[in-house]
Amino acid sequence: MFKGTEVERLRRASQAAAGTLAFIGSKLAPGVSTGDIDQWVREDTARRGGKPSQLGYHGFPATVCTSRNQVVCHGVPNPEERLARGDIINVDVTTNLEGYHGDTSATFCIGEVSEDARRIVDVARRCRDAGIAVVRHGARLGDIGAAIEELARKEGCSVVEEFGGHGIGHQMHTPPTVPHTGKRGTGIKLRSGMVITVEPMVNLGRPEIRILPDGWTVVTADGSLSAQFEHTLLVTADGCEILTRQEPVLSLNVAC
């Protein structure tokens, strides 16, 4: 549980991550490489006094995950991979500031995109928000997963089960794991002062995934589009505080 000055430091780390994500979103355009994104995250994080939490994490070779089109998560930036008009891309930023971590992601549309792309981005955003809406002291982890899964299913989409949200604080990933599928009334109870992420990965097709030979990049098994949005949350007595909120900025840059 976090309180007092620890919460304030988590707020600062989370706002730093959110600011970097918004900055990256403003620069995305056809022709930009995912390697460019990695360099921009490195530079912007340093300008904000932080360090990229992802760099070197279990050997991850970059400062940010860049997951394009059918990539579900953990896409590795590459100078040869360039964004094209019609792409969607998730940019996942985590910042270590003063020993505390903030984690956030958004899926951006590159120019005009297909109706399917627009739909999966919209559903993924709403699934994240549905999960957040049930977070409060005394709620259970299964309540979050059920809310997300119910909405995705209603929209004819699926939720990836192998990856979930997580606790966060002095480390980027801590217990508990926050599943994005589940049954209401199950799982551990949330307590005021807990800090977690909600970050559902939603597929236009089936939920099955596979990992590419690089050992990191996760793609949809059927090649369908996937999208994700993430916030870091502080659980409170009557709901939660979204520590990485910066929606007025992001909304200008997410074309979908």
C-alpha positions as CSV (number, residue, x, y, z in Angstrom):
1,M,0.0,0.0,0.0
2,F,1.2,3.5,-0.8
3,K,0.5,6.7,1.0
4,G,1.8,10.2,1.5
5,T,5.0,11.1,-0.3
6,E,5.1,7.8,-2.0
7,V,1.8,8.5,-3.8
8,E,3.1,11.9,-4.8
9,R,6.2,10.3,-6.3
10,L,4.1,7.8,-8.1
11,R,2.0,10.7,-9.5
12,R,5.1,12.4,-10.8
13,A,6.5,9.2,-12.4
14,S,3.1,8.5,-14.0
15,Q,2.7,12.0,-15.3
16,A,6.2,11.8,-16.8
17,A,5.3,8.6,-18.6
18,A,2.0,10.2,-19.8
19,G,3.8,13.3,-21.0
20,T,6.3,11.2,-23.0
21,L,3.5,9.2,-24.6
22,A,1.6,12.3,-25.6
23,F,4.8,13.7,-27.1
24,I,5.4,10.6,-29.1
25,G,1.8,10.6,-30.3
26,S,2.2,14.1,-31.6
27,K,5.1,13.0,-33.8
28,L,3.7,9.8,-35.4
29,A,3.2,10.0,-39.1
30,P,3.8,7.8,-42.2
31,G,7.5,7.2,-42.7
32,V,8.4,7.4,-39.0
33,S,10.3,4.3,-38.0
34,T,9.8,2.4,-34.8
35,G,13.5,3.0,-34.2
36,D,12.7,6.7,-34.3
37,I,10.1,6.2,-31.6
38,D,12.7,4.4,-29.4
39,Q,15.1,7.3,-29.8
40,W,12.4,9.9,-29.0
41,V,11.3,8.0,-25.9
42,R,15.0,7.9,-24.7
43,E,15.5,11.6,-25.2
44,D,12.1,12.8,-23.9
45,T,12.3,10.6,-20.8
46,A,15.7,12.0,-20.0
47,R,14.4,15.6,-20.5
48,R,11.8,14.8,-17.8
49,G,14.5,13.6,-15.4
50,G,13.6,9.9,-15.7
51,K,14.9,6.6,-17.0
52,P,13.0,4.2,-19.4
53,S,12.0,1.3,-17.2
54,Q,11.7,-1.1,-20.0
55,L,15.3,-0.8,-21.2
56,G,17.1,-4.0,-20.2
57,Y,14.1,-5.4,-18.3
58,H,14.7,-9.2,-18.6
59,G,17.0,-8.3,-21.5
60,F,14.5,-6.2,-23.5
61,P,16.7,-4.3,-25.9
62,A,14.7,-1.0,-26.2
63,T,13.2,1.9,-24.2
64,V,9.6,1.3,-25.4
65,C,7.3,-1.4,-26.9
66,T,6.0,-0.5,-30.4
67,S,3.2,-3.0,-31.4
68,R,1.9,-2.4,-34.9
69,N,-1.3,-3.9,-36.5
70,Q,-1.4,-7.6,-35.7
71,V,1.3,-7.2,-32.9
72,V,-0.4,-7.7,-29.6
73,C,2.4,-6.5,-27.3
74,H,6.2,-6.3,-26.7
75,G,7.0,-5.2,-30.3
76,V,10.7,-4.4,-30.5
77,P,11.6,-1.1,-32.2
78,N,13.5,-1.4,-35.5
79,P,15.0,1.4,-37.7
80,E,13.8,-0.6,-40.7
81,E,10.2,-0.8,-39.6
82,R,8.4,2.3,-40.9
83,L,4.8,3.4,-40.3
84,A,2.5,3.5,-43.3
85,R,-0.8,5.3,-43.8
86,G,-3.6,3.0,-42.4
87,D,-1.5,1.4,-39.7
88,I,-2.4,1.3,-36.0
89,I,0.4,1.2,-33.5
90,N,0.4,0.8,-29.7
91,V,3.2,2.7,-27.9
92,D,3.9,1.5,-24.4
93,V,5.9,3.9,-22.2
94,T,7.1,3.2,-18.6
95,T,9.2,5.8,-16.8
96,N,11.3,5.4,-13.7
97,L,11.5,8.7,-11.8
98,E,13.1,8.9,-8.4
99,G,12.7,5.1,-7.9
100,Y,9.0,5.0,-8.8
101,H,7.4,3.8,-12.0
102,G,4.5,5.0,-14.1
103,D,3.2,2.9,-17.0
104,T,0.9,3.8,-19.8
105,S,0.1,3.0,-23.4
106,A,-2.2,4.1,-26.3
107,T,-2.9,2.8,-29.8
108,F,-2.6,5.5,-32.4
109,C,-3.9,5.6,-36.0
110,I,-1.6,6.6,-38.8
111,G,-3.7,8.7,-41.1
112,E,-6.9,7.3,-42.5
113,V,-7.5,3.8,-41.3
114,S,-9.9,1.0,-42.2
115,E,-13.2,0.6,-40.5
116,D,-11.9,-2.5,-38.8
117,A,-8.9,-0.7,-37.5
118,R,-11.0,2.2,-36.2
119,R,-13.4,-0.3,-34.5
120,I,-10.7,-2.3,-32.7
121,V,-9.1,0.8,-31.4
122,D,-12.4,2.1,-30.1
123,V,-13.3,-1.2,-28.4
124,A,-9.9,-1.5,-26.8
125,R,-10.2,2.0,-25.3
126,R,-13.7,1.3,-24.0
127,C,-12.6,-2.0,-22.6
128,R,-9.8,-0.3,-20.6
129,D,-12.3,2.2,-19.3
130,A,-14.9,-0.5,-18.4
131,G,-12.2,-2.2,-16.3
132,I,-11.2,1.1,-14.6
133,A,-14.8,1.9,-13.8
134,V,-15.1,-1.1,-11.3
135,V,-11.8,-0.4,-9.5
136,R,-12.4,0.7,-5.9
137,H,-11.6,-0.5,-2.3
138,G,-13.3,-3.8,-1.8
139,A,-13.7,-4.7,-5.4
140,R,-12.2,-8.0,-6.6
141,L,-9.8,-8.6,-9.5
142,G,-12.3,-10.8,-11.2
143,D,-14.7,-7.8,-11.4
144,I,-12.2,-6.0,-13.6
145,G,-11.7,-8.9,-15.9
146,A,-15.4,-9.6,-16.2
147,A,-16.2,-6.0,-17.1
148,I,-13.6,-6.0,-19.8
149,E,-14.5,-9.4,-21.2
150,E,-18.2,-8.7,-21.3
151,L,-17.8,-5.5,-23.3
152,A,-15.3,-7.1,-25.8
153,R,-17.6,-10.1,-26.3
154,K,-20.6,-7.8,-26.8
155,E,-18.6,-6.0,-29.6
156,G,-17.6,-9.3,-31.3
157,C,-14.0,-9.0,-30.2
158,S,-11.8,-11.1,-27.9
159,V,-9.4,-10.5,-25.0
160,V,-5.9,-11.9,-24.8
161,E,-5.7,-14.1,-21.7
162,E,-1.9,-14.7,-21.4
163,F,-1.0,-11.2,-20.4
164,G,-2.6,-8.9,-17.9
165,G,-2.1,-5.8,-15.8
166,H,0.1,-5.7,-12.7
167,G,1.0,-4.0,-9.5
168,I,3.5,-1.2,-9.9
169,G,5.6,1.0,-7.6
170,H,9.2,0.6,-6.7
171,Q,9.4,-1.9,-9.5
172,M,7.8,-1.9,-12.9
173,H,6.0,-5.2,-12.4
174,T,4.9,-6.4,-9.0
175,P,2.0,-8.6,-7.7
176,P,-0.9,-8.8,-8.2
177,T,-1.4,-9.9,-11.8
178,V,-4.6,-8.1,-13.0
179,P,-6.4,-10.5,-15.4
180,H,-8.5,-9.0,-18.2
181,T,-10.9,-11.8,-18.3
182,G,-12.6,-13.4,-15.3
183,K,-15.7,-13.9,-13.2
184,R,-17.2,-11.2,-10.9
185,G,-16.7,-11.8,-7.2
186,T,-13.5,-13.8,-7.6
187,G,-9.9,-13.0,-7.0
188,I,-8.2,-10.9,-4.3
189,K,-9.8,-7.8,-3.0
190,L,-8.4,-4.4,-3.9
191,R,-7.4,-2.1,-1.0
192,S,-7.0,1.6,-0.9
193,G,-3.4,2.6,-1.5
194,M,-2.8,-0.3,-4.0
195,V,-1.4,0.8,-7.4
196,I,-2.1,-1.3,-10.4
197,T,-2.3,-1.1,-14.2
198,V,-5.3,-2.0,-16.4
199,E,-4.2,-2.6,-19.9
200,P,-6.4,-5.0,-21.9
201,M,-5.2,-6.3,-25.2
202,V,-8.2,-6.7,-27.5
203,N,-8.2,-8.7,-30.8
204,L,-10.5,-8.2,-33.7
205,G,-10.4,-12.0,-34.3
206,R,-9.7,-14.8,-31.9
207,P,-7.8,-14.4,-28.6
208,E,-5.0,-16.9,-29.4
209,I,-1.4,-15.6,-29.7
210,R,2.0,-16.7,-30.8
211,I,5.5,-15.3,-30.0
212,L,7.9,-14.6,-32.9
213,P,11.5,-16.0,-33.0
214,D,12.9,-12.8,-31.4
215,G,11.4,-14.1,-28.2
216,W,9.6,-10.8,-27.5
217,T,7.1,-9.9,-30.2
218,V,3.6,-11.3,-29.5
219,V,1.2,-11.5,-32.5
220,T,-2.3,-12.6,-33.0
221,A,-2.4,-16.3,-34.1
222,D,-4.9,-15.6,-36.8
223,G,-3.3,-12.4,-38.1
224,S,-6.1,-10.1,-37.0
225,L,-5.7,-6.6,-35.7
226,S,-5.0,-6.0,-32.0
227,A,-5.2,-2.8,-29.9
228,Q,-4.4,-1.8,-26.3
229,F,-4.8,1.1,-23.9
230,E,-3.3,1.3,-20.4
231,H,-3.4,3.5,-17.3
232,T,-1.7,3.3,-13.9
233,L,-4.3,3.6,-11.1
234,L,-4.3,4.3,-7.4
235,V,-7.1,2.5,-5.7
236,T,-9.2,4.7,-3.4
237,A,-12.1,4.2,-1.1
238,D,-14.7,5.3,-3.6
239,G,-13.0,4.5,-6.9
240,C,-9.5,5.2,-8.2
241,E,-7.2,8.0,-9.3
242,I,-5.9,7.6,-12.8
243,L,-2.3,8.6,-12.3
244,T,-1.4,8.6,-16.0
245,R,-4.4,10.6,-17.1
246,Q,-3.6,13.0,-19.9
247,E,-6.6,12.5,-22.1
248,P,-7.0,16.1,-23.4
249,V,-3.5,15.8,-25.0
250,L,-3.8,12.2,-26.2
251,S,-7.2,12.8,-27.8
252,L,-5.7,15.3,-30.1
253,N,-3.3,12.7,-31.4
254,V,-5.2,9.5,-31.6
255,A,-6.9,9.8,-34.9
256,C,-9.3,7.0,-34.2
